[in-house]
């Protein structure tokens, strides 16, 4: 068996070490490349947003999107405290304006709409025939039989308070409501039978075998519910971020929104004067 001179052995050993280091460096680079793009979104957007994410990944398979949902207020406060969210999707304009004024986000745009309904479980005997006079009906409800989102915590709650004020019943029922921190928890109260009724987004009752709309509130009382998207200023030059931001208003994404019971960006009753 031929023995290699020591000098060649040293060269081979050095080459192996360098190769190992190069492999580690490549691994580190690969890891860095797949860091997720974090999207903060209002909880009521969960279902369509995951479907939109899958549609986007079909065109951008190397993208790594991570969706985090909560109330818009909670998410906005996290961004204020430095959370690394590349995009913020809010259920109202208030938090968009707040972050824009703080110079944390830019290029906000409306992406979808919604409306409010009074919802009950599909097994409930409650029906629209007993609720022709909405104000009288709501005033007649037993205490703590109606769940709403907390106006102090959730855009859905703010919209609901506006709705009830327009019916001139807010002061009458304010102290007898079951409050939830966000849209999903509000829906859970009525779905699980903890309350008889809940004021929800229309989208919460679409494709939902457990819920039915009891009252579709009149358009003159229903507040204009608009969802907004904006880019975190720290990510406005990120290619994937800007492409997904653009994709949200694409025909494909808008079709997904309407499939899940939302109103499209182009709905004339929402976005036109």
N, C-alpha and C positions, 0 to 999 in steps of 0.2 A: 504494500500500500504506500502510495506516494505521500510524503508529508510536505505541507506547505510551509514555506519560510515564515518566521514569526512576523515579518513586516506585512505579508499578505493577510495573515490572520488579523492583525490590527486594523488593516484597511477594511476587511470584511466586517469586523465588529463595529467599526465607526459607521460604515454604511448602514448597518442594521439599526443602530441607534438613531441616525439621521432619518432613516425611513420611518421609524416608530414615531419620532417627533413630528414628522410631516403628516403621518396618519392622524395623530392626535390633533394637530392644527386643523386638518381638513374636517375632522369630526366636530371640532369647536365651531368652525365656520358654518358647517351644515346646521348645527344646533342654533346658531345665531340667526340663520336664514329662516327658520321655521317658528320663530317667536310669534305668538298669536297677535292678530289685530283685534283689540278689544272693542266691542260695541256695547255701549250702555243704552238700554231701551226701556221705555215705559212698560210695565207688566202687561198691560192690555194688548200690546203688540206681539206678545210671545209667539202665538201660533203662526200668524202670517210671516213673521220675520224669520223663523226657522225654515219655512218653505222657500222664502226669498233667498236665504243663505244657500240652500241646496241648489237652487236654480243658478245662482251666481257661480258656485263652485263647478258647475257643469261647464262653464266657459273659462274659469280660472282655477284649474285643478290644483295648482301649487299654492293657492292662497290658504291661509290658516286663520279663520274667523272664529272668535269666541264671543258669544252673546251673554250679557249679564243683565237681568231684568229686576226691576224694583219700582217703587213709585218714582215719578219724575223728580220730586223734591229730594228724595234720598240720593238719587244719582247725581243731581246737580251739586249737592253739598259735597259729595265725594270728589267730584271734579275740582271744586273750589279748593279742596284740601290736597290736590295733587294726584288723584287717581289717574292712571295711564290709559284713559279711554280715548280712542282715536275718533270715535263718532258718538254723538249724543242724539237720541231720538226721544223727544219729549211729547207728552200728551197735551200740552198747551204751550202757548207762546210766552207765558210769564217767565219760566225758567230759562228759556232761550234768550230772552231779553236781558235777564239778570246776568247770565254768563257772558253775553256779548258786551254788556256794559263794563264787565270786569276784564275785558279783552282776553278771554280764555277760548272763545270759539269764533268762527267766522262763516260766511256764506250760508246762513240759515235759509231753508226753503220748506214750504209745505209739501208733505208727501202723501197724505191720506186724510180722510175725515170719518166722522161717526155721528151717531145721534143717541139720545137716551130713551130707554123704555122702562116701564114697570114690569118686572118679571116674576114669575112664580114657577114652581115645578110643574111638569106636565101632568102629574097626578092630582094637582090641586083643583078644587072645585071653583076657584076664583076665575071669573071670565069677564070679558069687556062689557057685557050687557049691564052689569051692576055698577059700571064706572063711567057712565056717560058724563056726569058732572064730576070732573076730576078733583076739583078742590074739595067738594063735599065728601067725596069718597075717601080721600087721603086723611081728612080731618076725623073721619069716623073709624079709622083703623085703631085696633087695640094698642096700648103702649108697648113698645119694643117688638112689634111684629114686622117692622120695616127696617131693613138694613141699607145703609148708604156708606160710601167711602167718606172718610173724615176730611172735611174741607181744609183743615190745617195741614194735612199730610199728602193729599192726592188731588191731581187735576180733576178726576172723576167727582171727588167730593165738592170741589169748587163749582163745577158744572151743575151738580145736583142742587146745591144751595141756590144758585141762580135760577134754576128751573122752579124750585119750590117758592122762591120769592116772587117770581112772575105769576104764579098761581095764588099768591098772597096767603100761603099756608106755612111758611117757614117758621114764623114765631110761634105758631100753634103747635107744631110737631117737634121743634128743635130739641126739647128736653126728653123726648120719648123715642129716640132713634137708637138703633144699634150701629155703632161706628166701626168701620174696618180701616186698616192702614193703606190699602190699595185696592185696585180693581179686582184682582184675583181673589183676595180674601173676602171682598164684598160678595162676589159670586158664590163663594164656598158657603157663606151663611145660609143662603136660600137653597142651594143644591143639597145640603145636608139636613135641611129641615129645621135648622136652628132659628130661622125666621120664616114667616109665611111669604114675605115679599122682599124684593130688593130693587133699587133703581140702578140699572146697569147700562153699559153700552149695548147698542143693538147687536154688535158683533158677538157679544157673549151668548146670545140666544140662537145664533145661526149655526147649523150643523151640531147642535147640542141637544141630544135626545132627552136630557133631564130638565130642560127649561123651555118655557114658552113666554112670549111677550103678552102681557095682560092689557097694557095700554101703550099705544104708540102716541106719545105726546104731540100735541098740535105744534106745527112748525113755528108759530109766532111765540110759543113758550119755550121751545127746545133751543138751548144755547148752541152756538156754532162751535162744534167740536173739531179742532184741526190738530193733526199731528205734524210736528216739525222735526227736521234733521239738520244737524250742523256739524262742522268739522272742528275738532280740537286744533287750535293754532299750531301746536307742536307737531302735527301730522299732516299739514296741508300740502306738503311736497311728497308725501308717500303715495306711490303709484296705485297700490291696491286699495288704499283708503279712498282715494279720489274716484277710482273706478266703481267701487261699491256704492259710494255716495251718489254717483250718477245713475247707477243701476236701479236705485230705489224709485226713481220716477220713470223708468223704462216701461214700455207696454207690458212686458212680461211681469214685472213686479206689480204694476197696477192691476193686472188681471188677478193676481194672487190676493191682493188686498180685497177686491170685490168678492172673490170666492169665499173669503172668511167673514163677509158681512160688513166690511168697511166701505166707505164711499171713496171713489177714486179722486185723485188730485184734480181732475178736470170736471168734477161735479159742479154744475153751474150754480146750484143753490148754496154751495159753500164758498167758492173762490171768486165768483164774479160779483161786482157791486150790486 
